[in-house]
Amino acid sequence: MQAVNDQQPTQTPTDENTTSSAFVLPLEVVAYAILVALVIILRTASLGTVPMTDTEAVRALPAYHAVFANAAGTPQEAQSVVVFWLQAMSFVIFGSTEFAARFPGVIGAVLLTLMPLFFYNRFGRERTFLLSVVLAFSPIAFTAARLADPTIFAMIGVLGVLWAVWNAWDNRTQSSALILAAWVGFTALLTGASGFLVSLLLLLAGVLTVVSLVYTAPEDRDSPGDDILLAINDWLGQLPWIQMALVIVGLGIAIATGFFFRPAGLNIIAEAIATGLQGFVVPASPNLPPSVAILAIGTYELPLLILGVIAMIVVAYTNTDTPIDRFVLITAMISFVVLILYRGAEPSYALWLILPLAYFVSRLMSGLFDNQLPVFLSLQSYYSDDPNDYGWVKGLAGIIMFTGLIMMSLYLASLGRAMLTFPADAALFDETSVLLYVRAGWFVIMGALLVVLYFLLSSIYGHTSILQGYGLGGFAFMIVMGIGTGWNTSVVHVSNPAELWHTSAVTEDAYQLRETLFDVARRDSRGFPQIELTILRAPEQGITDDGLVAWLVRDFENAEFVDTMGDVRQDEVALLPLTEDDPDLGGSYVGQSFTLREYWVSGTMRPLEWVSWYAQRRTNPRTVPSDVSVLWLRIDIYDGAPAFQNP
């Protein structure tokens, strides 16, 4: 023993070593820091330069008017208490910019990414991080966050409610019950119509889960279902219902009114509840197709949908479902049905279904990291008994799957471009048709090659490792494509009328109109936005005092919305809808037209164009309906006469 000690003397750590080791961060913390950094970078890049959509303008104007009371226009009631106050604070800090209007969405994206940490002790390290990754790079969550959609905060509330229920069930304390009440109040009252509806959906899913557990208890638990009912009744009986109700109501009133400094804030809660209920009969927008949320999942989240369905089948096939799995599955089924039938749904409402899918995908993926001994059919023995020595098999299969899916997506994009130029009268076997067949053939061949390679590799190494690798490769493909799809939807295609999320796209002309008004202000009022601007309301052509136009002229305090041409005559600067004949403004004017928005007409598309649309959101050039406005300048303003010389 003495010899050993002589050879390996014990070293007392110095203060320097002790101090330096205290700053070593766990790998987990580094991983979450990198993930949050990516979320912030991707959500804030070009955030202030992308044109605002109509929906964003309607959503931002109430908060803007609360901060800048003299702004032009008459905004609608705010859609969400949380978004209203966050936007108001953002306008105070960052000013009257698009970045300020959208910054609350960045906050929501970070919080949604970190919310799975509430379940860390229940899900484990790998599963929790995977769930955060899925939510961080989901295209619909990506787009909803960049557009500051209230549904992002509704999903934060959903995760908070589920954690609080679990916590209250385990602890049975008054404080845990009041925390549950606070999360319920936040979700149902403060996040908007989506949060109110999803709260009802969770309640229904909880009731159906209890019924299901009671019905299957004799087979699943070898116990009567009455035991489950007694346990739930006992828990419900211990809850301080009066105190919880006071917390829900008090929290809603206090935050909605800004702690009673703005009593009108209660109207936001009432409007959100009314909008949520009206959505069962009134569509959110005439430009959105029916069941748009389900279409959004199929359009933007197809890899997640496929992996989620596979995960549900695996859980059902292996009979390893838990009460939580069953609750999430029932929630997914109810969400699917409601999103088909609910007419007031918006694309962001697809997050109701994405959250359960993300749960099952993270559950499936967390089990794919365990290495397994392969089954060598061509050999009689293993060269190692350690499963970790065969991790390269799974890695190889994952690379093959990822590469194959990337190639298939490239072939699909190439096929889509070819279909845009494919003539309608092309012969069956002419040169153009043959080239199209070749592009489609490469797509099919690559898919078939993935299947062939699966059977080839599984015949050597067994099905388990290859399936694991294919699953991980598909997951990596989903994340990579999710980043690209989210970026294209919320940045590249924000002015594309063929984008499903928008369908009525605000054009660059709208912001050219704003720049033109500032040019006039620089000449007429020494750069201050104080020109006399008159705007004729024309709702049928998109000129209203509570939407896009009001947002574009928000800095012009002297802008006025009027209802008749008589209120426009002889005014210095006028914004009017486009008419066949020049309007009689009572003097000499110069006009410039601006296309504010364009609309997508899907009914004019040929069948082959749908592939192009799905792959790249591109269609053949055609005349599309649009809202065109004309900015008229009185001739003295156009000539740049000083303001004191204006008649």
C-alpha positions in Angstrom: 0.0 0.0 0.0 2.9 2.3 0.8 4.4 1.6 -2.5 1.2 2.5 -4.3 1.0 5.7 -2.3 4.5 6.6 -3.2 3.9 6.1 -6.9 0.6 8.1 -6.9 1.0 10.9 -4.3 -2.2 12.7 -3.3 -2.2 16.3 -4.4 -4.0 18.9 -2.4 -5.8 21.2 -4.8 -4.7 24.8 -4.8 -7.1 27.7 -4.4 -6.5 28.5 -8.1 -7.7 25.0 -9.1 -10.7 25.2 -6.8 -11.7 28.6 -8.1 -11.4 27.6 -11.8 -13.3 24.4 -11.4 -16.2 26.4 -9.8 -16.9 28.0 -13.2 -17.1 24.8 -15.2 -20.7 24.7 -16.6 -22.5 21.4 -17.0 -22.9 20.2 -20.6 -26.6 20.5 -20.1 -26.5 24.2 -19.3 -24.3 24.8 -22.4 -26.7 22.9 -24.6 -29.7 24.9 -23.4 -27.7 28.1 -23.7 -26.9 27.3 -27.3 -30.5 26.4 -28.0 -31.8 29.6 -26.6 -29.2 31.6 -28.5 -30.3 30.0 -31.7 -33.9 30.7 -30.9 -33.2 34.4 -30.2 -31.0 34.8 -33.3 -33.5 33.2 -35.7 -36.5 35.1 -34.2 -34.8 38.5 -34.2 -33.0 38.4 -37.6 -34.7 40.9 -40.0 -37.5 41.3 -37.4 -37.8 45.0 -38.1 -37.4 45.0 -41.9 -40.1 42.4 -42.9 -43.4 44.1 -43.8 -46.2 43.8 -41.3 -49.1 41.6 -42.2 -52.7 42.7 -41.9 -53.2 40.6 -38.8 -50.1 42.0 -37.1 -51.2 45.6 -37.8 -54.7 44.9 -36.3 -53.0 43.3 -33.3 -50.4 46.0 -32.7 -52.5 49.1 -33.0 -54.3 48.9 -29.7 -51.1 48.9 -27.7 -49.6 51.5 -30.0 -52.6 53.9 -29.3 -52.3 53.2 -25.6 -48.7 54.6 -25.7 -49.1 57.2 -28.4 -52.6 58.6 -27.8 -52.5 61.1 -30.7 -51.8 58.5 -33.4 -54.2 58.3 -36.4 -56.9 55.7 -36.6 -59.4 54.0 -34.3 -58.1 50.5 -33.4 -60.1 47.5 -32.6 -60.0 46.0 -29.1 -56.8 44.1 -28.3 -56.9 40.3 -28.8 -54.8 39.3 -25.9 -54.0 40.9 -22.5 -50.5 39.5 -22.4 -49.6 40.6 -25.9 -51.2 44.0 -25.4 -49.1 44.8 -22.3 -45.9 43.3 -23.7 -46.3 45.3 -26.9 -47.1 48.5 -25.0 -43.9 48.1 -23.0 -42.0 47.2 -26.1 -43.2 50.4 -27.8 -42.0 52.4 -24.8 -38.6 50.9 -24.9 -37.9 50.4 -28.6 -40.2 53.1 -30.2 -42.8 52.9 -32.9 -41.2 50.2 -35.0 -42.1 46.8 -36.5 -39.3 45.3 -34.3 -41.1 46.7 -31.2 -44.4 45.2 -32.3 -42.9 41.8 -32.8 -40.5 41.6 -29.9 -43.0 40.0 -27.5 -43.1 37.0 -29.8 -39.3 36.6 -29.3 -40.0 36.5 -25.5 -42.7 34.0 -26.1 -40.5 31.8 -28.2 -37.8 31.7 -25.5 -40.3 30.9 -22.8 -41.9 28.1 -24.9 -38.5 26.6 -25.5 -37.7 26.5 -21.8 -41.1 25.4 -20.5 -40.3 21.7 -20.8 -37.7 22.2 -18.0 -40.7 22.2 -15.7 -41.0 18.5 -16.4 -37.3 17.7 -16.1 -37.6 15.5 -13.0 -40.5 13.5 -14.6 -39.3 13.2 -18.2 -35.6 12.9 -17.7 -32.7 14.8 -19.3 -32.8 13.5 -22.9 -36.6 13.7 -23.3 -36.9 17.2 -21.9 -34.2 18.5 -24.1 -35.7 16.9 -27.2 -39.1 18.4 -26.5 -37.4 21.8 -26.2 -35.7 21.2 -29.5 -38.9 20.3 -31.3 -40.7 23.4 -29.9 -37.7 25.6 -30.8 -37.6 24.7 -34.4 -41.3 23.9 -35.2 -42.1 26.0 -38.3 -45.5 27.0 -37.0 -44.2 28.0 -33.6 -41.3 29.8 -35.4 -43.7 31.8 -37.6 -46.2 32.5 -34.7 -43.4 33.8 -32.6 -42.0 36.2 -35.3 -45.6 37.5 -35.8 -46.2 37.9 -32.1 -49.2 35.6 -32.2 -51.0 35.2 -28.9 -51.3 31.4 -29.4 -47.6 31.2 -28.4 -48.5 32.4 -24.9 -51.5 30.1 -24.9 -49.2 27.1 -25.4 -46.9 28.4 -22.6 -50.0 28.5 -20.4 -51.0 24.9 -21.4 -47.6 23.6 -20.3 -47.8 25.6 -17.1 -51.3 24.2 -16.3 -50.2 20.6 -17.0 -47.2 21.0 -14.7 -49.3 22.7 -12.0 -51.9 19.9 -12.1 -49.2 17.3 -11.7 -47.6 19.3 -8.9 -50.9 19.8 -7.1 -51.6 16.1 -7.4 -48.3 15.1 -5.8 -48.0 17.8 -3.1 -51.7 18.3 -2.0 -50.9 21.7 -0.5 -52.8 25.0 -0.7 -49.9 26.8 -2.3 -49.7 24.2 -5.1 -53.4 24.6 -5.7 -53.2 28.3 -5.9 -50.3 28.0 -8.3 -52.6 25.8 -10.5 -55.3 28.5 -10.3 -52.8 31.2 -11.4 -51.8 29.2 -14.4 -55.5 28.5 -15.3 -56.3 32.2 -15.0 -53.3 33.1 -17.1 -54.2 30.7 -19.9 -58.0 31.1 -20.0 -58.3 34.8 -19.5 -55.0 36.5 -20.4 -53.7 34.8 -23.6 -56.7 35.5 -25.9 -59.3 33.5 -27.7 -57.0 30.6 -28.4 -56.1 30.3 -24.7 -59.7 30.3 -23.6 -60.6 27.6 -26.1 -57.6 25.4 -25.4 -58.5 25.6 -21.6 -61.9 24.1 -22.4 -60.2 21.5 -24.6 -57.9 20.5 -21.7 -60.8 20.2 -19.4 -62.7 17.9 -21.8 -59.5 15.8 -22.4 -59.1 15.4 -18.6 -62.6 14.2 -18.2 -62.4 11.7 -21.1 -59.0 10.5 -19.8 -60.5 9.7 -16.4 -63.4 7.9 -18.0 -60.9 5.9 -20.1 -58.8 5.0 -17.1 -61.8 3.9 -15.1 -63.1 1.8 -18.0 -59.8 0.0 -18.6 -58.6 -0.3 -15.0 -59.5 -4.0 -14.6 -57.4 -5.0 -17.6 -54.5 -2.4 -17.2 -54.1 -2.2 -13.4 -55.9 -5.4 -12.2 -58.0 -3.2 -10.0 -61.6 -1.8 -10.1 -62.1 1.6 -11.7 -63.8 2.8 -8.5 -60.3 3.1 -6.9 -59.4 5.7 -9.5 -62.6 7.6 -9.0 -62.2 7.6 -5.2 -58.6 8.9 -5.6 -59.7 11.7 -7.9 -62.7 12.7 -5.8 -60.4 12.8 -2.7 -58.0 15.1 -4.5 -60.7 17.4 -5.8 -62.3 17.5 -2.4 -59.0 18.8 -0.9 -58.7 21.7 -3.3 -59.5 25.2 -1.9 -62.0 26.0 -4.6 -63.0 29.5 -3.2 -59.4 30.7 -2.9 -58.6 29.3 -6.4 -61.6 31.1 -7.9 -60.4 34.3 -6.2 -56.9 33.9 -7.6 -58.3 33.2 -11.2 -60.6 36.2 -11.2 -58.2 38.5 -9.3 -55.3 37.7 -11.5 -57.3 38.3 -14.6 -58.7 41.7 -13.4 -55.3 42.9 -12.0 -53.3 42.2 -15.1 -55.9 43.1 -17.6 -56.4 46.5 -16.0 -52.7 47.1 -15.4 -53.4 46.9 -11.6 -56.5 49.2 -12.0 -54.7 51.9 -14.0 -56.6 51.0 -17.2 -60.1 49.7 -16.3 -60.9 49.3 -20.1 -58.5 46.4 -20.1 -61.4 44.1 -18.9 -62.8 44.6 -22.4 -59.9 42.6 -23.8 -60.9 39.5 -21.8 -64.6 39.9 -22.8 -63.6 40.3 -26.4 -61.4 37.3 -26.4 -64.1 35.1 -24.9 -66.7 36.4 -27.4 -64.3 35.9 -30.3 -63.5 32.3 -29.2 -67.2 31.4 -29.0 -68.1 33.2 -32.2 -65.5 31.2 -34.0 -67.8 28.2 -34.0 -69.9 29.9 -36.6 -67.9 32.9 -37.9 -64.6 32.3 -39.8 -61.5 34.2 -38.6 -61.0 35.7 -42.1 -62.8 35.3 -45.4 -59.3 34.7 -47.0 -58.5 31.7 -44.9 -59.6 28.3 -46.2 -61.7 25.9 -44.0 -59.8 23.8 -41.5 -56.7 26.0 -42.1 -55.0 24.8 -39.0 -55.0 21.2 -40.2 -53.9 22.3 -43.6 -51.0 24.2 -41.9 -49.9 21.0 -40.2 -49.8 19.1 -43.4 -48.1 22.0 -45.2 -45.5 23.0 -42.7 -45.2 20.2 -40.2 -45.5 17.0 -42.3 -42.3 15.4 -40.8 -43.5 16.0 -37.3 -46.9 14.6 -38.1 -45.4 11.4 -39.6 -43.0 10.9 -36.7 -45.8 11.7 -34.2 -48.2 9.2 -35.6 -45.4 6.6 -35.7 -44.7 7.3 -32.0 -48.4 6.9 -31.1 -48.5 3.6 -32.9 -45.4 2.4 -31.1 -46.9 3.3 -27.7 -50.1 1.5 -28.6 -48.4 -1.5 -30.1 -46.0 -2.0 -27.2 -48.8 -1.4 -24.6 -46.5 0.9 -22.7 -48.8 3.9 -22.4 -49.1 5.7 -19.1 -52.1 7.9 -17.9 -50.1 10.9 -19.1 -49.7 9.3 -22.5 -53.4 8.6 -22.7 -54.2 12.2 -21.7 -51.9 13.6 -24.4 -53.3 11.1 -27.0 -56.9 12.1 -26.2 -55.9 15.8 -26.3 -54.5 15.2 -29.8 -57.6 13.5 -31.0 -59.9 16.2 -29.6 -57.7 18.9 -31.1 -57.8 17.3 -34.5 -61.6 17.1 -34.5 -62.0 20.6 -33.2 -59.5 22.1 -35.7 -61.5 20.5 -38.5 -64.8 21.9 -37.3 -63.9 25.2 -35.7 -64.4 27.9 -38.3 -62.6 30.7 -36.4 -59.2 28.9 -36.4 -56.1 30.6 -37.6 -52.9 28.8 -38.8 -51.3 29.3 -35.4 -54.1 27.3 -33.8 -52.3 24.2 -35.2 -50.1 24.5 -32.1 -52.9 22.8 -30.2 -52.1 19.6 -32.1 -48.3 20.2 -32.5 -47.8 20.2 -28.7 -49.1 16.6 -28.3 -47.2 15.5 -31.4 -44.0 17.0 -30.0 -44.6 15.1 -26.7 -44.8 11.8 -28.5 -41.9 12.5 -30.8 -39.7 13.4 -27.9 -40.8 10.2 -26.2 -40.0 8.1 -29.2 -36.6 9.8 -29.9 -35.4 9.5 -26.3 -35.6 5.7 -26.6 -33.6 5.6 -29.9 -30.4 6.7 -28.2 -30.0 3.4 -26.4 -27.5 1.2 -28.2 -28.6 -2.4 -29.0 -26.7 -5.5 -29.9 -27.2 -6.1 -33.6 -28.3 -9.4 -34.9 -25.7 -10.7 -37.3 -27.4 -13.2 -39.6 -24.3 -13.8 -41.6 -22.0 -14.4 -38.6 -22.2 -16.9 -35.8 -20.9 -14.7 -33.0 -20.4 -11.1 -31.9 -17.0 -9.5 -31.9 -18.0 -7.6 -28.8 -20.6 -8.0 -26.1 -20.8 -4.2 -25.4 -23.8 -2.6 -27.3 -21.9 0.7 -27.3 -19.4 -0.8 -29.7 -22.1 -0.9 -32.4 -23.3 2.7 -32.1 -21.8 3.3 -35.5 -24.4 1.1 -37.1 -27.2 3.4 -35.9 -25.1 6.4 -36.9 -24.6 5.1 -40.4 -28.3 4.4 -40.8 -29.1 7.9 -39.6 -26.8 9.5 -42.1 -28.2 7.5 -44.9 -31.8 8.4 -43.9 -31.0 12.1 -43.5 -29.1 12.3 -46.8 -31.8 10.4 -48.6 -34.6 12.8 -47.3 -32.5 15.8 -48.2 -32.1 14.5 -51.7 -35.8 13.7 -52.0 -36.7 17.3 -50.9 -34.3 18.7 -53.6 -35.8 16.4 -56.2 -39.3 17.6 -55.1 -38.2 21.2 -55.4 -36.8 20.5 -58.9 -40.0 18.8 -59.9 -42.0 21.8 -58.7 -40.0 24.2 -60.8 -40.4 22.0 -63.8 -44.2 21.8 -63.3 -44.4 25.6 -63.4 -43.2 25.7 -67.0 -44.9 22.5 -68.1 -47.3 23.4 -70.9 -50.9 22.4 -70.5 -51.1 21.0 -74.1 -47.8 19.0 -73.9 -47.9 15.6 -75.6 -47.5 12.5 -73.6 -44.0 11.6 -74.8 -42.6 14.9 -76.1 -39.3 16.2 -74.7 -40.9 18.4 -72.0 -43.0 15.5 -70.7 -40.0 13.1 -70.6 -37.9 15.5 -68.6 -40.8 15.9 -66.2 -41.0 12.1 -65.9 -37.2 11.9 -65.2 -37.4 14.4 -62.4 -40.4 12.6 -60.8 -38.5 9.3 -61.3 -35.5 10.5 -59.4 -37.7 11.4 -56.5 -39.3 7.9 -56.5 -36.0 6.2 -57.0 -34.5 7.9 -54.0 -37.4 6.8 -51.8 -37.2 3.3 -53.1 -33.4 3.3 -52.4 -34.0 4.2 -48.8 -36.3 1.2 -48.5 -33.9 -1.1 -50.2 -31.0 0.0 -48.0 -33.1 -0.5 -44.9 -33.8 -4.2 -45.8 -30.2 -4.7 -46.8 -28.7 -3.2 -43.6 -31.3 -4.9 -41.3 -30.5 -8.3 -42.9 -26.9 -7.8 -41.6 -27.3 -5.8 -38.4 -30.9 -6.5 -37.4 -34.0 -4.3 -37.5 -33.6 -2.5 -34.2 -30.4 -0.6 -34.8 -31.4 0.3 -38.4 -34.9 1.5 -37.3 -33.2 3.6 -34.6 -30.9 5.2 -37.1 -33.7 5.9 -39.6 -35.7 7.5 -36.8 -32.9 9.7 -35.7 -32.1 10.6 -39.3 -35.8 11.6 -39.9 -35.7 13.6 -36.7 -32.6 15.5 -37.8 -34.3 16.1 -41.2 -37.3 17.5 -39.4 -35.3 20.0 -37.4 -33.3 21.2 -40.5 -36.3 21.6 -42.7 -38.2 23.2 -39.8 -35.7 26.0 -39.6 -35.9 26.6 -43.4 -39.7 26.4 -43.6 -40.2 28.7 -40.6 -37.8 31.3 -42.1 -39.4 31.1 -45.5 -42.9 31.5 -44.1 -42.2 34.4 -41.8 -39.5 36.3 -43.8 -39.0 35.3 -47.4 -42.6 34.7 -48.3 -44.2 37.2 -46.1 -45.3 39.2 -49.2 -46.2 36.1 -51.2 -50.0 35.8 -51.6 -49.6 32.1 -52.3 -48.3 31.5 -48.7 -51.0 29.6 -46.8 -50.3 31.5 -43.6 -51.2 34.9 -45.2 -53.3 34.4 -48.4 -53.6 38.2 -48.5 -50.0 39.5 -48.6 -48.9 43.0 -47.8 -46.6 44.2 -50.7 -43.4 46.2 -50.6 -45.5 49.0 -52.2 -47.2 49.5 -48.8 -43.9 50.6 -47.3 -43.0 52.6 -50.3 -46.2 54.6 -49.6 -44.9 55.2 -46.1 -41.5 56.3 -47.4 -43.2 58.6 -49.9 -45.2 60.3 -47.1 -41.9 60.9 -45.2 -40.4 62.4 -48.4 -43.3 64.8 -48.6 -42.9 65.6 -44.9 -39.2 66.4 -45.4 -40.1 69.0 -48.1 -43.3 70.4 -46.5 -42.7 70.3 -42.8 -38.9 70.2 -42.5 -38.9 66.5 -41.9 -41.4 66.3 -39.1 -44.4 64.0 -39.9 -46.9 66.9 -39.5 -48.3 67.1 -43.0 -52.1 67.3 -43.3 -53.1 63.9 -44.6 -56.6 62.9 -45.4 -57.5 59.2 -45.9 -60.8 58.1 -47.4 -62.1 55.0 -45.8 -62.8 52.2 -48.2 -63.1 48.8 -46.4 -63.9 46.9 -49.5 -60.4 48.0 -50.8 -58.6 47.5 -47.6 -58.4 51.2 -46.4 -59.6 51.2 -42.8 -58.7 53.1 -39.7 -58.0 50.0 -37.6 -55.6 48.0 -39.8 -52.6 48.2 -42.2 -53.2 51.8 -43.4 -53.5 53.1 -39.9 -50.3 51.3 -39.0 -48.5 52.8 -42.0 -49.5 56.4 -41.1 -49.1 55.9 -37.4 -46.4 58.6 -37.1 -48.5 61.3 -38.8 -50.5 62.9 -36.0 -52.4 65.1 -38.5 -53.7 62.2 -40.5 -57.5 62.0 -40.5 -59.8 59.3 -41.8 -63.0 60.5 -43.5 -66.0 58.9 -45.1 -66.9 61.1 -48.0 -65.2 62.7 -51.0 -66.5 66.1 -49.8 -64.2 65.9 -46.8 -61.2 65.4 -49.1 -61.6 68.3 -51.6 -58.7 70.9 -51.5 -56.8 69.0 -48.9 -53.0 69.0 -49.2 -52.4 65.2 -49.3 -55.0 62.6 -49.8 -55.0 58.8 -49.9 -57.9 57.4 -51.9 -58.8 54.0 -53.4 -58.1 53.5 -57.1 -61.0 54.5 -59.3 -61.5 54.2 -63.1 -61.6 58.0 -63.4 -59.5 60.6 -61.6 -61.4 62.0 -58.7 -62.6 65.6 -58.6 -60.5 67.1 -55.8 -61.3 70.7 -56.6 -57.9 71.7 -57.9 -54.7 70.5 -59.6 -53.3 67.3 -58.1 -50.6 64.7 -58.9 -51.2 61.1 -58.0 -49.1 57.9 -57.6 -50.6 54.5 -57.1 -49.5 51.9 -54.6 -50.6 48.2 -54.4 -51.1 47.6 -50.7 -51.8 43.9 -50.8 -52.4 41.0 -53.2 -54.7 38.0 -52.8 -54.2 34.4 -53.7 -56.8 32.7 -56.0 -56.2 29.0 -55.7 -59.1 28.1 -57.9 -57.3 29.1 -61.0 -54.4 26.7 -60.5 -53.8 23.7 -62.6 -53.4 20.3 -60.8 -49.7 20.1 -61.5 -49.1 23.5 -60.0 -50.0 22.2 -56.6 -46.7 20.3 -56.4 -44.9 23.6 -57.2 -47.0 25.4 -54.5 -46.3 22.7 -51.9 -42.6 22.5 -52.6 -41.8 26.2 -53.0 -45.0 28.3 -52.6 -44.7 29.2 -56.3 -47.4 29.4 -58.9 -47.5 30.6 -62.5 -47.6 34.4 -63.0 -51.2 35.5 -63.4 -53.4 38.5 -62.6 -54.3 38.4 -58.9 -56.8 40.5 -57.1 -55.2 43.4 -55.2 -56.0 46.5 -53.2 -54.6 49.6 -54.9 -54.6 53.1 -53.4 -53.5 56.4 -54.9 -51.7 59.1 -53.0 -52.7 62.5 -54.4 -50.6 65.6 -53.7 -51.9 69.1 -54.4 -49.7 70.8 -57.0 -48.2 73.3 -54.5 -47.2 70.4 -52.2 -45.8 68.5 -55.1 -43.7 71.5 -56.2 -42.2 71.7 -52.8 -43.6 75.1 -51.7 -42.9 75.9 -48.0 -45.7 75.2 -45.6 -46.3 78.9 -44.8 -47.0 79.6 -48.5 -49.6 76.9 -48.9 -53.1 78.3 -49.7 
